[in-house]
């Protein structure tokens, strides 16, 4: 069986370093305003379907790969109402790790990489891996690492940007228009050369099979032109209204901007 490979990039460009520099740049803004207002409503919709599928229980050991400044843990703790979770996070950006360690006192956060996790085999009950796989040079290796650290009866949830999302065809246009409404202080536009590969549900399912993961559930998160709506207040309510309606239509999830998969070990 032919294995899926990453999108070709300029060999002279260190894509891992570009990703690290980008997320260090936006770490401060993400830690302070990413869960507030309209941007917060979008951010929550990107991860809540996956967090709900985890069914977190007291005593669970939970790893978040690409944890950022700890926002997923903040939402997960509120959602589960658990007081005795063993929290571990790993992120490519040093600044994210520093912020997470300050915000979540009981967490264990380290700087590192998704394709070489510094943890033992079968160490975690729950693993999350949200919106990271599109930025890594070897997505299959990261899923193999996720499987390695997940317990035999553990549950993981990860998400990816959908190649066939309703938003995708307008993304390039909206990125250009966003500069007409105040520039890009939050680093919305990623640097040239940074990996940002959208994949289809079929490609991701194939990667899961190759990694030894079974897909148990598929959930979608629909975002209609978010970059424009961030700047034009009159579009914000309509964007969320349409998103929430469309999410209730079963097949529409396959045209979501982001798709969440709940997986277990084969």
C-alpha positions as CSV (number, residue, x, y, z in Angstrom):
1,X,0.0,0.0,0.0
2,X,1.4,3.4,-1.0
3,X,1.9,5.6,2.0
4,X,0.8,9.2,2.1
5,X,3.6,11.7,2.1
6,X,3.7,15.4,3.1
7,X,3.5,18.2,0.7
8,X,6.8,19.0,-0.9
9,X,8.6,22.1,0.5
10,X,11.7,24.0,-0.3
11,X,14.6,21.9,1.1
12,X,16.4,25.1,2.1
13,X,13.6,26.1,4.4
14,X,13.4,24.6,7.9
15,X,9.6,24.2,8.2
16,X,9.8,23.1,11.8
17,X,11.7,26.2,12.8
18,X,9.2,28.4,10.9
19,X,6.4,26.8,12.8
20,X,8.1,27.3,16.1
21,X,8.8,30.9,15.4
22,X,5.2,31.6,14.3
23,X,3.6,30.0,17.4
24,X,6.1,31.8,19.7
25,X,5.0,35.1,17.9
26,X,1.3,34.6,18.5
27,X,1.5,32.9,21.9
28,X,0.8,36.1,23.9
29,X,-2.4,37.0,22.0
30,X,-3.7,33.4,22.0
31,X,-3.2,33.1,25.8
32,X,-5.1,36.3,26.5
33,X,-7.9,36.8,24.0
34,X,-8.3,33.5,22.2
35,X,-11.3,32.3,24.3
36,X,-13.0,35.7,24.5
37,X,-15.7,37.3,22.4
38,X,-16.4,36.2,18.8
39,X,-12.9,34.7,18.3
40,X,-13.5,32.7,21.5
41,X,-16.7,31.3,20.1
42,X,-14.9,30.1,17.0
43,X,-12.0,28.7,19.0
44,X,-14.4,26.7,21.3
45,X,-16.3,25.3,18.4
46,X,-13.1,23.9,17.0
47,X,-12.3,21.7,20.0
48,X,-15.5,21.2,22.0
49,X,-16.8,18.3,19.9
50,X,-13.5,16.4,20.5
51,X,-13.4,17.2,24.2
52,X,-16.9,16.0,24.7
53,X,-16.0,12.6,23.1
54,X,-13.1,12.1,25.5
55,X,-15.5,11.4,28.4
56,X,-12.9,12.5,30.9
57,X,-13.1,10.8,34.3
58,X,-11.4,11.4,37.7
59,X,-7.9,10.1,37.7
60,X,-7.4,10.2,33.9
61,X,-3.9,10.9,32.7
62,X,-4.4,13.3,29.7
63,X,-1.8,14.4,27.2
64,X,-2.5,17.3,24.8
65,X,-0.1,17.3,21.9
66,X,0.4,20.8,20.6
67,X,-1.1,22.2,23.8
68,X,-0.4,25.9,23.1
69,X,-0.9,28.0,26.2
70,X,-3.2,25.4,27.8
71,X,-6.6,26.5,26.4
72,X,-7.8,23.0,25.7
73,X,-7.1,22.0,29.3
74,X,-9.1,25.1,30.5
75,X,-12.1,24.1,28.4
76,X,-11.7,20.4,29.3
77,X,-11.6,21.0,33.0
78,X,-14.8,23.2,32.9
79,X,-16.6,20.7,30.7
80,X,-15.7,17.6,32.7
81,X,-15.9,19.2,36.2
82,X,-13.1,16.8,37.2
83,X,-10.8,17.8,40.0
84,X,-8.3,15.0,39.8
85,X,-6.9,14.9,36.3
86,X,-3.2,14.3,35.6
87,X,-2.4,16.8,32.9
88,X,0.5,16.7,30.4
89,X,1.1,19.1,27.5
90,X,3.8,19.3,24.9
91,X,4.2,22.2,22.4
92,X,6.7,23.3,19.8
93,X,6.8,26.9,21.1
94,X,8.8,27.7,24.2
95,X,6.6,30.7,25.1
96,X,3.5,28.6,25.0
97,X,5.0,26.2,27.5
98,X,5.9,29.0,29.8
99,X,2.4,30.5,29.7
100,X,0.8,27.1,30.2
101,X,3.0,26.3,33.2
102,X,1.9,29.6,34.8
103,X,-1.8,29.3,34.0
104,X,-2.3,25.6,35.0
105,X,-0.4,25.0,38.2
106,X,-1.0,21.2,38.3
107,X,0.0,20.6,34.7
108,X,3.2,19.2,33.4
109,X,4.3,21.1,30.2
110,X,7.4,20.6,28.1
111,X,8.7,21.9,24.8
112,X,9.0,19.2,22.2
113,X,7.7,17.7,18.9
114,X,4.7,15.6,17.9
115,X,6.8,13.1,16.0
116,X,9.1,12.2,19.0
117,X,7.1,12.3,22.2
118,X,9.2,12.1,25.4
119,X,6.8,9.7,27.1
120,X,6.6,6.0,27.9
121,X,4.6,3.4,25.9
122,X,0.9,3.2,26.9
123,X,1.2,6.0,29.4
124,X,-2.0,8.0,28.8
125,X,-5.7,7.3,29.2
126,X,-6.7,10.3,27.0
127,X,-4.8,12.0,24.2
128,X,-5.8,15.1,22.2
129,X,-4.1,16.4,19.1
130,X,-6.0,19.4,17.9
131,X,-5.2,21.4,14.7
132,X,-1.5,20.4,14.6
133,X,-1.3,17.6,12.0
134,X,-1.5,20.1,9.1
135,X,1.8,21.7,10.3
136,X,4.0,18.6,10.7
137,X,6.4,17.3,8.1
138,X,5.5,13.6,8.8
139,X,1.9,13.3,9.8
140,X,2.0,9.5,9.9
141,X,4.8,9.4,12.4
142,X,2.9,11.7,14.7
143,X,-0.1,9.4,14.7
144,X,2.1,6.4,15.3
145,X,3.5,8.3,18.3
146,X,0.0,9.1,19.5
147,X,-0.8,5.4,19.4
148,X,2.4,4.5,21.2
149,X,1.7,6.6,24.2
150,X,-2.0,5.8,24.4
151,X,-3.2,3.0,26.7
152,X,-4.8,-0.1,25.1
153,X,-8.2,1.0,26.3
154,X,-7.5,4.7,26.0
155,X,-9.3,7.2,23.8
156,X,-7.8,9.9,21.6
157,X,-9.3,12.8,19.6
158,X,-7.5,14.8,16.9
159,X,-8.6,17.3,14.4
160,X,-7.5,18.5,11.0
161,X,-8.2,21.2,8.4
162,X,-10.6,19.8,5.8
163,X,-9.5,20.0,2.2
164,X,-13.1,20.1,1.1
165,X,-14.4,22.4,3.8
166,X,-17.0,25.1,2.8
167,X,-14.5,27.7,3.9
168,X,-11.5,26.4,1.9
169,X,-12.3,28.0,-1.4
170,X,-12.7,31.4,0.1
171,X,-9.7,31.2,2.4
172,X,-7.2,32.9,0.2
173,X,-9.5,35.7,-0.6
174,X,-10.4,36.2,3.0
175,X,-6.8,36.3,4.0
176,X,-6.2,39.2,1.6
177,X,-9.3,41.1,2.6
178,X,-8.5,40.9,6.3
179,X,-5.6,43.4,5.8
180,X,-8.2,46.0,4.7
181,X,-9.7,45.9,8.2
182,X,-6.8,46.7,10.5
183,X,-3.9,44.6,9.4
184,X,-2.8,41.3,11.0
185,X,-1.6,42.0,14.6
186,X,-2.5,38.4,15.8
187,X,-0.5,36.7,13.1
188,X,-3.5,35.3,11.2
189,X,-1.3,34.9,8.0
190,X,1.3,32.2,8.4
191,X,4.8,32.8,7.0
192,X,5.7,31.7,3.6
193,X,7.1,28.1,3.6
194,X,5.3,27.1,6.8
195,X,3.4,23.8,6.4
196,X,-0.3,24.2,6.4
197,X,-1.6,21.2,4.5
198,X,-5.4,20.6,4.3
199,X,-6.4,17.0,3.9
200,X,-9.6,15.1,3.1
201,X,-11.3,12.7,5.5
202,X,-10.3,9.9,3.1
203,X,-6.6,10.8,3.4
204,X,-6.8,11.0,7.2
205,X,-8.6,7.7,7.5
206,X,-5.9,6.1,5.5
207,X,-3.2,7.6,7.7
208,X,-5.1,6.3,10.8
209,X,-5.2,2.7,9.3
210,X,-1.4,2.9,8.6
211,X,-0.8,4.1,12.2
212,X,-2.9,1.3,13.7
213,X,-5.8,3.5,14.8
214,X,-9.5,2.8,14.5
215,X,-11.9,5.7,13.8
216,X,-14.8,5.5,16.2
217,X,-16.6,8.8,15.5
218,X,-16.4,11.8,13.1
219,X,-17.5,15.3,14.2
220,X,-17.4,18.5,12.2
221,X,-17.0,22.2,13.1
222,X,-18.3,24.6,10.5
223,X,-16.8,28.1,10.2
224,X,-18.0,30.3,7.4
225,X,-15.4,33.0,6.4
226,X,-14.1,33.5,9.9
227,X,-11.2,35.8,8.9
228,X,-13.6,38.4,7.3
229,X,-16.1,38.0,10.2
230,X,-13.3,38.8,12.7
231,X,-13.1,42.3,11.2
232,X,-16.7,43.0,10.2
233,X,-18.9,43.0,13.2
234,X,-22.1,42.8,11.2
235,X,-21.1,39.3,9.9
236,X,-20.2,37.8,13.2
237,X,-23.7,36.8,14.5
238,X,-24.7,35.5,11.0
239,X,-21.5,33.5,10.8
240,X,-22.2,31.6,14.1
241,X,-25.9,31.3,13.4
242,X,-25.3,29.6,10.0
243,X,-22.5,27.4,11.5
244,X,-24.7,26.1,14.3
245,X,-27.6,25.3,11.9
246,X,-25.4,23.5,9.4
247,X,-23.7,21.4,12.0
248,X,-27.1,19.7,12.7
249,X,-27.2,18.3,9.2
250,X,-25.5,14.8,9.3
251,X,-23.6,14.8,6.0
252,X,-22.5,18.5,6.3
253,X,-19.8,17.5,8.8
254,X,-17.7,16.2,5.9
255,X,-17.7,19.8,4.4
256,X,-16.7,21.4,7.7
257,X,-13.7,23.6,7.9
258,X,-12.3,21.3,10.7
259,X,-13.1,17.7,11.3
260,X,-12.5,15.9,14.7
261,X,-11.9,12.2,14.9
262,X,-12.3,10.0,18.0
263,X,-9.9,7.1,17.7
264,X,-8.8,4.0,19.6
265,X,-6.0,1.5,19.1
266,X,-6.6,-1.4,16.7
